[in-house]
Amino acid sequence: NFDRTCGHCDRCLGEVPVQKTTGKARPPVAIDSDQLAALLNEHPEALAAPRQTARFLCGLTSPRTVAAKLTRHPLFGSQAEAPFREVMHALAAYSRHPE
C-alpha cells in the first residue's frame, strides 16, 4: 500500500528519482599504440586476450589486472564511456595493423 511510509526507501525519505541520460556513448578515443604495446609486453598474463585488454580499457577489473596493479595504470578505464563492442573492434584493428 502506497499510503503508508516505511521511512527507509528513497521515496519515503523524499529523495527525487534520478533520470538516466539518453546521450549516446562516445566512440573509442585514440590510444597511444606505443604505450599499449609496452603495456601488453609488460603484462602478457593479465592482458593476453583482446577481451581482457578491452575489459581493462573499459575499466572492468579482473583478478589478474588487480593482482598486477593495473587498475592504477593511466590506460585503465580510458575507454569507459565507449561501447565495449567498439573497443573490441578497435583492438582487432590494432592487432592486425599495429602503428
A tleap script that builds the chain and sets N, CA, C and O, in Angstrom:
source leaprc.protein.ff14SB
mol = sequence {
  NASN PHE ASP ARG THR CYS GLY HIE CYS ASP
  ARG CYS LEU GLY GLU VAL PRO VAL GLN LYS
  THR THR GLY LYS ALA ARG PRO PRO VAL ALA
  ILE ASP SER ASP GLN LEU ALA ALA LEU LEU
  ASN GLU HIE PRO GLU ALA LEU ALA ALA PRO
  ARG GLN THR ALA ARG PHE LEU CYS GLY LEU
  THR SER PRO ARG THR VAL ALA ALA LYS LEU
  THR ARG HIE PRO LEU PHE GLY SER GLN ALA
  GLU ALA PRO PHE ARG GLU VAL MET HIE ALA
  LEU ALA ALA TYR SER ARG HIE PRO CGLU
}
set mol.1.N position { 0.851 -1.171 0.000 }
set mol.1.CA position { 0.000 0.000 0.000 }
set mol.1.C position { 0.899 1.237 0.000 }
set mol.1.O position { 1.811 1.342 0.820 }
set mol.2.N position { 0.643 2.176 -0.922 }
set mol.2.CA position { 1.478 3.359 -1.074 }
set mol.2.C position { 1.064 4.500 -0.143 }
set mol.2.O position { 1.691 5.560 -0.143 }
set mol.3.N position { 0.014 4.286 0.649 }
set mol.3.CA position { -0.441 5.329 1.551 }
set mol.3.C position { 0.424 5.413 2.805 }
set mol.3.O position { 0.464 6.454 3.460 }
set mol.4.N position { 1.109 4.336 3.139 }
set mol.4.CA position { 1.952 4.317 4.337 }
set mol.4.C position { 3.401 4.561 3.932 }
set mol.4.O position { 3.798 4.245 2.811 }
set mol.5.N position { 4.167 5.106 4.819 }
set mol.5.CA position { 5.590 5.297 4.565 }
set mol.5.C position { 6.378 4.333 5.432 }
set mol.5.O position { 6.049 4.095 6.594 }
set mol.6.N position { 7.422 3.787 4.838 }
set mol.6.CA position { 8.254 2.849 5.581 }
set mol.6.C position { 9.366 3.572 6.333 }
set mol.6.O position { 9.887 3.080 7.334 }
set mol.7.N position { 9.718 4.760 5.823 }
set mol.7.CA position { 10.783 5.517 6.465 }
set mol.7.C position { 12.179 5.068 6.084 }
set mol.7.O position { 13.163 5.568 6.628 }
set mol.8.N position { 12.278 4.112 5.138 }
set mol.8.CA position { 13.588 3.571 4.767 }
set mol.8.C position { 13.938 3.766 3.289 }
set mol.8.O position { 15.095 4.004 2.943 }
set mol.9.N position { 12.938 3.664 2.437 }
set mol.9.CA position { 13.244 3.714 0.993 }
set mol.9.C position { 13.430 5.162 0.525 }
set mol.9.O position { 13.091 6.108 1.236 }
set mol.10.N position { 13.978 5.310 -0.686 }
set mol.10.CA position { 14.224 6.637 -1.256 }
set mol.10.C position { 12.945 7.470 -1.331 }
set mol.10.O position { 12.953 8.662 -1.025 }
set mol.11.N position { 11.851 6.833 -1.740 }
set mol.11.CA position { 10.579 7.547 -1.888 }
set mol.11.C position { 10.128 8.117 -0.545 }
set mol.11.O position { 9.749 9.283 -0.441 }
set mol.12.N position { 10.178 7.275 0.464 }
set mol.12.CA position { 9.731 7.709 1.792 }
set mol.12.C position { 10.667 8.742 2.421 }
set mol.12.O position { 10.244 9.551 3.247 }
set mol.13.N position { 11.925 8.710 2.030 }
set mol.13.CA position { 12.890 9.676 2.562 }
set mol.13.C position { 12.861 10.986 1.783 }
set mol.13.O position { 13.582 11.930 2.107 }
set mol.14.N position { 12.010 11.033 0.741 }
set mol.14.CA position { 11.828 12.264 -0.015 }
set mol.14.C position { 12.881 12.519 -1.076 }
set mol.14.O position { 13.019 13.643 -1.558 }
set mol.15.N position { 13.629 11.481 -1.445 }
set mol.15.CA position { 14.655 11.664 -2.475 }
set mol.15.C position { 14.007 11.632 -3.854 }
set mol.15.O position { 13.092 10.851 -4.115 }
set mol.16.N position { 14.501 12.497 -4.722 }
set mol.16.CA position { 13.983 12.599 -6.079 }
set mol.16.C position { 14.611 11.500 -6.932 }
set mol.16.O position { 15.823 11.295 -6.871 }
set mol.17.N position { 13.801 10.783 -7.732 }
set mol.17.CA position { 14.371 9.750 -8.594 }
set mol.17.C position { 15.343 10.357 -9.603 }
set mol.17.O position { 15.116 11.445 -10.134 }
set mol.18.N position { 16.417 9.637 -9.851 }
set mol.18.CA position { 17.413 10.077 -10.817 }
set mol.18.C position { 17.027 9.543 -12.185 }
set mol.18.O position { 16.747 8.355 -12.346 }
set mol.19.N position { 17.016 10.432 -13.165 }
set mol.19.CA position { 16.695 10.003 -14.523 }
set mol.19.C position { 17.968 9.722 -15.278 }
set mol.19.O position { 18.951 10.455 -15.179 }
set mol.20.N position { 17.930 8.635 -16.043 }
set mol.20.CA position { 19.079 8.299 -16.864 }
set mol.20.C position { 19.185 9.278 -18.021 }
set mol.20.O position { 18.183 9.750 -18.558 }
set mol.21.N position { 20.424 9.570 -18.390 }
set mol.21.CA position { 20.618 10.422 -19.560 }
set mol.21.C position { 20.428 9.574 -20.799 }
set mol.21.O position { 20.711 8.376 -20.789 }
set mol.22.N position { 19.958 10.184 -21.850 }
set mol.22.CA position { 19.733 9.444 -23.086 }
set mol.22.C position { 20.823 9.732 -24.106 }
set mol.22.O position { 20.675 9.408 -25.284 }
set mol.23.N position { 21.910 10.338 -23.662 }
set mol.23.CA position { 23.001 10.645 -24.570 }
set mol.23.C position { 23.651 9.377 -25.103 }
set mol.23.O position { 23.647 8.333 -24.450 }
set mol.24.N position { 24.188 9.487 -26.261 }
set mol.24.CA position { 24.841 8.333 -26.878 }
set mol.24.C position { 26.226 8.145 -26.293 }
set mol.24.O position { 26.891 9.103 -25.896 }
set mol.25.N position { 26.647 6.886 -26.248 }
set mol.25.CA position { 28.006 6.585 -25.811 }
set mol.25.C position { 28.966 7.126 -26.858 }
set mol.25.O position { 28.672 7.136 -28.054 }
set mol.26.N position { 30.102 7.566 -26.388 }
set mol.26.CA position { 31.075 8.111 -27.339 }
set mol.26.C position { 31.885 6.972 -27.964 }
set mol.26.O position { 32.034 5.911 -27.357 }
set mol.27.N position { 32.397 7.182 -29.150 }
set mol.27.CA position { 33.238 6.157 -29.763 }
set mol.27.C position { 34.574 6.073 -29.032 }
set mol.27.O position { 34.950 7.002 -28.318 }
set mol.28.N position { 35.290 4.972 -29.206 }
set mol.28.CA position { 36.601 4.866 -28.549 }
set mol.28.C position { 37.512 6.012 -28.975 }
set mol.28.O position { 37.500 6.436 -30.131 }
set mol.29.N position { 38.295 6.504 -28.028 }
set mol.29.CA position { 39.270 7.537 -28.342 }
set mol.29.C position { 40.572 6.867 -28.747 }
set mol.29.O position { 40.808 5.699 -28.437 }
set mol.30.N position { 41.398 7.607 -29.429 }
set mol.30.CA position { 42.675 7.060 -29.874 }
set mol.30.C position { 43.541 6.705 -28.667 }
set mol.30.O position { 43.595 7.441 -27.682 }
set mol.31.N position { 44.200 5.583 -28.766 }
set mol.31.CA position { 45.100 5.120 -27.713 }
set mol.31.C position { 46.510 5.162 -28.267 }
set mol.31.O position { 46.747 4.779 -29.413 }
set mol.32.N position { 47.431 5.622 -27.463 }
set mol.32.CA position { 48.838 5.638 -27.854 }
set mol.32.C position { 49.275 4.195 -28.087 }
set mol.32.O position { 49.381 3.416 -27.139 }
set mol.33.N position { 49.524 3.843 -29.328 }
set mol.33.CA position { 49.847 2.452 -29.666 }
set mol.33.C position { 51.154 1.995 -29.024 }
set mol.33.O position { 51.288 0.825 -28.665 }
set mol.34.N position { 52.117 2.900 -28.876 }
set mol.34.CA position { 53.374 2.523 -28.215 }
set mol.34.C position { 53.137 2.209 -26.747 }
set mol.34.O position { 53.694 1.248 -26.215 }
set mol.35.N position { 52.314 3.016 -26.091 }
set mol.35.CA position { 52.001 2.799 -24.680 }
set mol.35.C position { 51.241 1.479 -24.510 }
set mol.35.O position { 51.507 0.722 -23.576 }
set mol.36.N position { 50.300 1.208 -25.413 }
set mol.36.CA position { 49.542 -0.034 -25.339 }
set mol.36.C position { 50.441 -1.233 -25.598 }
set mol.36.O position { 50.347 -2.238 -24.894 }
set mol.37.N position { 51.310 -1.141 -26.597 }
set mol.37.CA position { 52.231 -2.249 -26.898 }
set mol.37.C position { 53.143 -2.534 -25.709 }
set mol.37.O position { 53.372 -3.693 -25.363 }
set mol.38.N position { 53.662 -1.484 -25.087 }
set mol.38.CA position { 54.532 -1.665 -23.923 }
set mol.38.C position { 53.765 -2.333 -22.781 }
set mol.38.O position { 54.292 -3.217 -22.104 }
set mol.39.N position { 52.538 -1.912 -22.575 }
set mol.39.CA position { 51.712 -2.493 -21.522 }
set mol.39.C position { 51.453 -3.972 -21.786 }
set mol.39.O position { 51.552 -4.795 -20.875 }
set mol.40.N position { 51.122 -4.310 -23.028 }
set mol.40.CA position { 50.854 -5.708 -23.380 }
set mol.40.C position { 52.104 -6.565 -23.220 }
set mol.40.O position { 52.011 -7.724 -22.814 }
set mol.41.N position { 53.269 -6.010 -23.532 }
set mol.41.CA position { 54.522 -6.748 -23.364 }
set mol.41.C position { 54.888 -6.930 -21.897 }
set mol.41.O position { 55.450 -7.956 -21.514 }
set mol.42.N position { 54.568 -5.928 -21.073 }
set mol.42.CA position { 54.875 -5.983 -19.641 }
set mol.42.C position { 53.974 -6.939 -18.880 }
set mol.42.O position { 54.403 -7.552 -17.902 }
set mol.43.N position { 52.737 -7.071 -19.315 }
set mol.43.CA position { 51.741 -7.852 -18.571 }
set mol.43.C position { 51.006 -8.843 -19.474 }
set mol.43.O position { 49.783 -8.775 -19.595 }
set mol.44.N position { 51.737 -9.761 -20.109 }
set mol.44.CA position { 51.067 -10.690 -21.020 }
set mol.44.C position { 50.095 -11.631 -20.306 }
set mol.44.O position { 49.113 -12.072 -20.904 }
set mol.45.N position { 50.358 -11.939 -19.042 }
set mol.45.CA position { 49.466 -12.849 -18.320 }
set mol.45.C position { 48.125 -12.194 -17.994 }
set mol.45.O position { 47.101 -12.877 -17.965 }
set mol.46.N position { 48.113 -10.903 -17.753 }
set mol.46.CA position { 46.878 -10.208 -17.386 }
set mol.46.C position { 46.101 -9.719 -18.604 }
set mol.46.O position { 44.881 -9.567 -18.546 }
set mol.47.N position { 46.801 -9.474 -19.696 }
set mol.47.CA position { 46.173 -8.896 -20.884 }
set mol.47.C position { 46.429 -9.745 -22.122 }
set mol.47.O position { 46.645 -9.215 -23.212 }
set mol.48.N position { 46.403 -11.059 -21.952 }
set mol.48.CA position { 46.748 -11.969 -23.043 }
set mol.48.C position { 45.760 -11.924 -24.199 }
set mol.48.O position { 46.166 -11.934 -25.361 }
set mol.49.N position { 44.494 -11.878 -23.901 }
set mol.49.CA position { 43.465 -11.926 -24.946 }
set mol.49.C position { 42.907 -10.528 -25.207 }
set mol.49.O position { 42.887 -9.689 -24.306 }
set mol.50.N position { 42.454 -10.276 -26.436 }
set mol.50.CA position { 41.852 -8.968 -26.735 }
set mol.50.C position { 40.690 -8.623 -25.800 }
set mol.50.O position { 40.516 -7.457 -25.446 }
set mol.51.N position { 39.896 -9.609 -25.399 }
set mol.51.CA position { 38.783 -9.353 -24.488 }
set mol.51.C position { 39.292 -8.852 -23.135 }
set mol.51.O position { 38.696 -7.952 -22.544 }
set mol.52.N position { 40.389 -9.430 -22.644 }
set mol.52.CA position { 40.973 -8.970 -21.382 }
set mol.52.C position { 41.440 -7.523 -21.506 }
set mol.52.O position { 41.233 -6.712 -20.603 }
set mol.53.N position { 42.070 -7.213 -22.631 }
set mol.53.CA position { 42.556 -5.852 -22.866 }
set mol.53.C position { 41.391 -4.871 -22.980 }
set mol.53.O position { 41.452 -3.765 -22.442 }
set mol.54.N position { 40.336 -5.272 -23.676 }
set mol.54.CA position { 39.157 -4.409 -23.814 }
set mol.54.C position { 38.513 -4.172 -22.450 }
set mol.54.O position { 38.106 -3.051 -22.144 }
set mol.55.N position { 38.420 -5.204 -21.639 }
set mol.55.CA position { 37.870 -5.042 -20.286 }
set mol.55.C position { 38.712 -4.035 -19.494 }
set mol.55.O position { 38.174 -3.161 -18.815 }
set mol.56.N position { 40.025 -4.170 -19.588 }
set mol.56.CA position { 40.945 -3.254 -18.910 }
set mol.56.C position { 40.715 -1.821 -19.384 }
set mol.56.O position { 40.591 -0.910 -18.566 }
set mol.57.N position { 40.657 -1.619 -20.691 }
set mol.57.CA position { 40.483 -0.274 -21.249 }
set mol.57.C position { 39.125 0.327 -20.871 }
set mol.57.O position { 38.996 1.543 -20.727 }
set mol.58.N position { 38.117 -0.533 -20.711 }
set mol.58.CA position { 36.784 -0.064 -20.327 }
set mol.58.C position { 36.634 0.111 -18.816 }
set mol.58.O position { 35.583 0.533 -18.335 }
set mol.59.N position { 37.695 -0.217 -18.071 }
set mol.59.CA position { 37.658 -0.020 -16.627 }
set mol.59.C position { 37.033 -1.160 -15.859 }
set mol.59.O position { 36.584 -0.972 -14.728 }
set mol.60.N position { 36.995 -2.347 -16.453 }
set mol.60.CA position { 36.436 -3.523 -15.796 }
set mol.60.C position { 37.581 -4.352 -15.237 }
set mol.60.O position { 38.473 -4.769 -15.975 }
set mol.61.N position { 37.554 -4.587 -13.954 }
set mol.61.CA position { 38.648 -5.308 -13.314 }
set mol.61.C position { 38.514 -6.815 -13.501 }
set mol.61.O position { 37.447 -7.334 -13.827 }
set mol.62.N position { 39.618 -7.485 -13.286 }
set mol.62.CA position { 39.661 -8.942 -13.244 }
set mol.62.C position { 40.672 -9.289 -12.156 }
set mol.62.O position { 41.466 -8.435 -11.760 }
set mol.63.N position { 40.655 -10.516 -11.673 }
set mol.63.CA position { 41.648 -10.887 -10.662 }
set mol.63.C position { 43.087 -10.647 -11.138 }
set mol.63.O position { 43.944 -10.245 -10.350 }
set mol.64.N position { 43.347 -10.890 -12.413 }
set mol.64.CA position { 44.708 -10.697 -12.930 }
set mol.64.C position { 45.107 -9.230 -13.021 }
set mol.64.O position { 46.244 -8.878 -12.710 }
set mol.65.N position { 44.179 -8.366 -13.446 }
set mol.65.CA position { 44.537 -6.942 -13.532 }
set mol.65.C position { 44.715 -6.344 -12.142 }
set mol.65.O position { 45.557 -5.469 -11.943 }
set mol.66.N position { 43.929 -6.813 -11.186 }
set mol.66.CA position { 44.076 -6.323 -9.813 }
set mol.66.C position { 45.402 -6.804 -9.233 }
set mol.66.O position { 46.128 -6.026 -8.614 }
set mol.67.N position { 45.720 -8.083 -9.430 }
set mol.67.CA position { 46.969 -8.647 -8.905 }
set mol.67.C position { 48.187 -7.938 -9.498 }
set mol.67.O position { 49.191 -7.741 -8.812 }
set mol.68.N position { 48.096 -7.555 -10.776 }
set mol.68.CA position { 49.205 -6.874 -11.441 }
set mol.68.C position { 49.198 -5.368 -11.161 }
set mol.68.O position { 50.043 -4.634 -11.673 }
set mol.69.N position { 48.248 -4.914 -10.351 }
set mol.69.CA position { 48.098 -3.488 -10.000 }
set mol.69.C position { 47.890 -2.607 -11.236 }
set mol.69.O position { 48.340 -1.463 -11.289 }
set mol.70.N position { 47.200 -3.172 -12.220 }
set mol.70.CA position { 46.963 -2.435 -13.455 }
set mol.70.C position { 45.827 -1.422 -13.339 }
set mol.70.O position { 45.658 -0.583 -14.224 }
set mol.71.N position { 45.058 -1.487 -12.278 }
set mol.71.CA position { 43.974 -0.513 -12.126 }
set mol.71.C position { 44.504 0.888 -11.859 }
set mol.71.O position { 43.748 1.858 -11.905 }
set mol.72.N position { 45.784 0.998 -11.585 }
set mol.72.CA position { 46.420 2.312 -11.373 }
set mol.72.C position { 47.040 2.870 -12.660 }
set mol.72.O position { 47.485 4.017 -12.697 }
set mol.73.N position { 47.062 2.050 -13.704 }
set mol.73.CA position { 47.680 2.466 -14.967 }
set mol.73.C position { 46.822 3.537 -15.643 }
set mol.73.O position { 45.595 3.472 -15.567 }
set mol.74.N position { 47.440 4.516 -16.301 }
set mol.74.CA position { 46.675 5.591 -16.947 }
set mol.74.C position { 45.688 5.107 -18.022 }
set mol.74.O position { 44.683 5.773 -18.272 }
set mol.75.N position { 45.956 3.970 -18.656 }
set mol.75.CA position { 45.039 3.473 -19.677 }
set mol.75.C position { 43.827 2.756 -19.091 }
set mol.75.O position { 42.831 2.550 -19.785 }
set mol.76.N position { 43.907 2.374 -17.813 }
set mol.76.CA position { 42.783 1.664 -17.200 }
set mol.76.C position { 41.566 2.581 -17.174 }
set mol.76.O position { 41.602 3.672 -16.606 }
set mol.77.N position { 40.492 2.118 -17.799 }
set mol.77.CA position { 39.257 2.899 -17.837 }
set mol.77.C position { 39.257 4.036 -18.832 }
set mol.77.O position { 38.315 4.828 -18.860 }
set mol.78.N position { 40.293 4.136 -19.649 }
set mol.78.CA position { 40.370 5.246 -20.611 }
set mol.78.C position { 39.264 5.172 -21.663 }
set mol.78.O position { 38.976 6.171 -22.322 }
set mol.79.N position { 38.640 4.001 -21.830 }
set mol.79.CA position { 37.560 3.827 -22.801 }
set mol.79.C position { 36.229 3.549 -22.103 }
set mol.79.O position { 35.333 2.945 -22.693 }
set mol.80.N position { 36.097 3.984 -20.854 }
set mol.80.CA position { 34.923 3.655 -20.048 }
set mol.80.C position { 33.608 4.132 -20.658 }
set mol.80.O position { 32.568 3.517 -20.424 }
set mol.81.N position { 33.631 5.190 -21.416 }
set mol.81.CA position { 32.390 5.715 -21.992 }
set mol.81.C position { 32.104 5.170 -23.385 }
set mol.81.O position { 31.063 5.471 -23.968 }
set mol.82.N position { 33.005 4.384 -23.910 }
set mol.82.CA position { 32.821 3.804 -25.244 }
set mol.82.C position { 32.144 2.444 -25.123 }
set mol.82.O position { 32.353 1.738 -24.136 }
set mol.83.N position { 31.336 2.067 -26.113 }
set mol.83.CA position { 30.724 0.740 -26.091 }
set mol.83.C position { 31.798 -0.356 -26.151 }
set mol.83.O position { 32.747 -0.272 -26.930 }
set mol.84.N position { 31.627 -1.373 -25.318 }
set mol.84.CA position { 32.604 -2.461 -25.234 }
set mol.84.C position { 32.858 -3.079 -26.609 }
set mol.84.O position { 34.001 -3.358 -26.968 }
set mol.85.N position { 31.800 -3.287 -27.365 }
set mol.85.CA position { 31.924 -3.899 -28.697 }
set mol.85.C position { 32.838 -3.069 -29.603 }
set mol.85.O position { 33.625 -3.622 -30.371 }
set mol.86.N position { 32.732 -1.755 -29.512 }
set mol.86.CA position { 33.567 -0.896 -30.352 }
set mol.86.C position { 35.030 -0.915 -29.897 }
set mol.86.O position { 35.943 -0.814 -30.717 }
set mol.87.N position { 35.239 -1.043 -28.603 }
set mol.87.CA position { 36.611 -1.162 -28.095 }
set mol.87.C position { 37.213 -2.472 -28.596 }
set mol.87.O position { 38.371 -2.506 -29.013 }
set mol.88.N position { 36.432 -3.549 -28.555 }
set mol.88.CA position { 36.900 -4.840 -29.085 }
set mol.88.C position { 37.252 -4.712 -30.567 }
set mol.88.O position { 38.279 -5.222 -31.013 }
set mol.89.N position { 36.400 -4.031 -31.319 }
set mol.89.CA position { 36.640 -3.840 -32.752 }
set mol.89.C position { 37.921 -3.034 -32.985 }
set mol.89.O position { 38.713 -3.365 -33.867 }
set mol.90.N position { 38.120 -1.982 -32.197 }
set mol.90.CA position { 39.326 -1.155 -32.326 }
set mol.90.C position { 40.574 -1.973 -31.996 }
set mol.90.O position { 41.608 -1.808 -32.643 }
set mol.91.N position { 40.489 -2.843 -31.008 }
set mol.91.CA position { 41.639 -3.687 -30.657 }
set mol.91.C position { 41.944 -4.696 -31.756 }
set mol.91.O position { 43.109 -4.999 -32.014 }
set mol.92.N position { 40.912 -5.216 -32.401 }
set mol.92.CA position { 41.125 -6.149 -33.508 }
set mol.92.C position { 41.855 -5.451 -34.649 }
set mol.92.O position { 42.753 -6.025 -35.264 }
set mol.93.N position { 41.464 -4.209 -34.928 }
set mol.93.CA position { 42.146 -3.437 -35.970 }
set mol.93.C position { 43.574 -3.123 -35.555 }
set mol.93.O position { 44.486 -3.147 -36.382 }
set mol.94.N position { 43.772 -2.829 -34.271 }
set mol.94.CA position { 45.109 -2.535 -33.747 }
set mol.94.C position { 46.019 -3.747 -33.898 }
set mol.94.O position { 47.163 -3.615 -34.332 }
set mol.95.N position { 45.515 -4.928 -33.541 }
set mol.95.CA position { 46.370 -6.111 -33.576 }
set mol.95.C position { 46.716 -6.530 -34.997 }
set mol.95.O position { 47.763 -7.133 -35.233 }
set mol.96.N position { 45.832 -6.208 -35.947 }
set mol.96.CA position { 46.138 -6.525 -37.355 }
set mol.96.C position { 47.114 -5.519 -37.953 }
set mol.96.O position { 47.948 -5.868 -38.789 }
set mol.97.N position { 47.000 -4.268 -37.516 }
set mol.97.CA position { 47.803 -3.196 -38.104 }
set mol.97.C position { 48.428 -2.328 -37.012 }
set mol.97.O position { 48.079 -1.153 -36.904 }
set mol.98.N position { 49.340 -2.868 -36.198 }
set mol.98.CA position { 49.941 -2.020 -35.168 }
set mol.98.C position { 50.681 -0.863 -35.801 }
set mol.98.O position { 51.343 -1.013 -36.828 }
set mol.99.N position { 50.557 0.301 -35.167 }
set mol.99.CA position { 51.198 1.506 -35.721 }
set mol.99.C position { 52.617 1.624 -35.246 }
set mol.99.O position { 53.312 2.574 -35.609 }
savepdb mol mol.pdb
quit
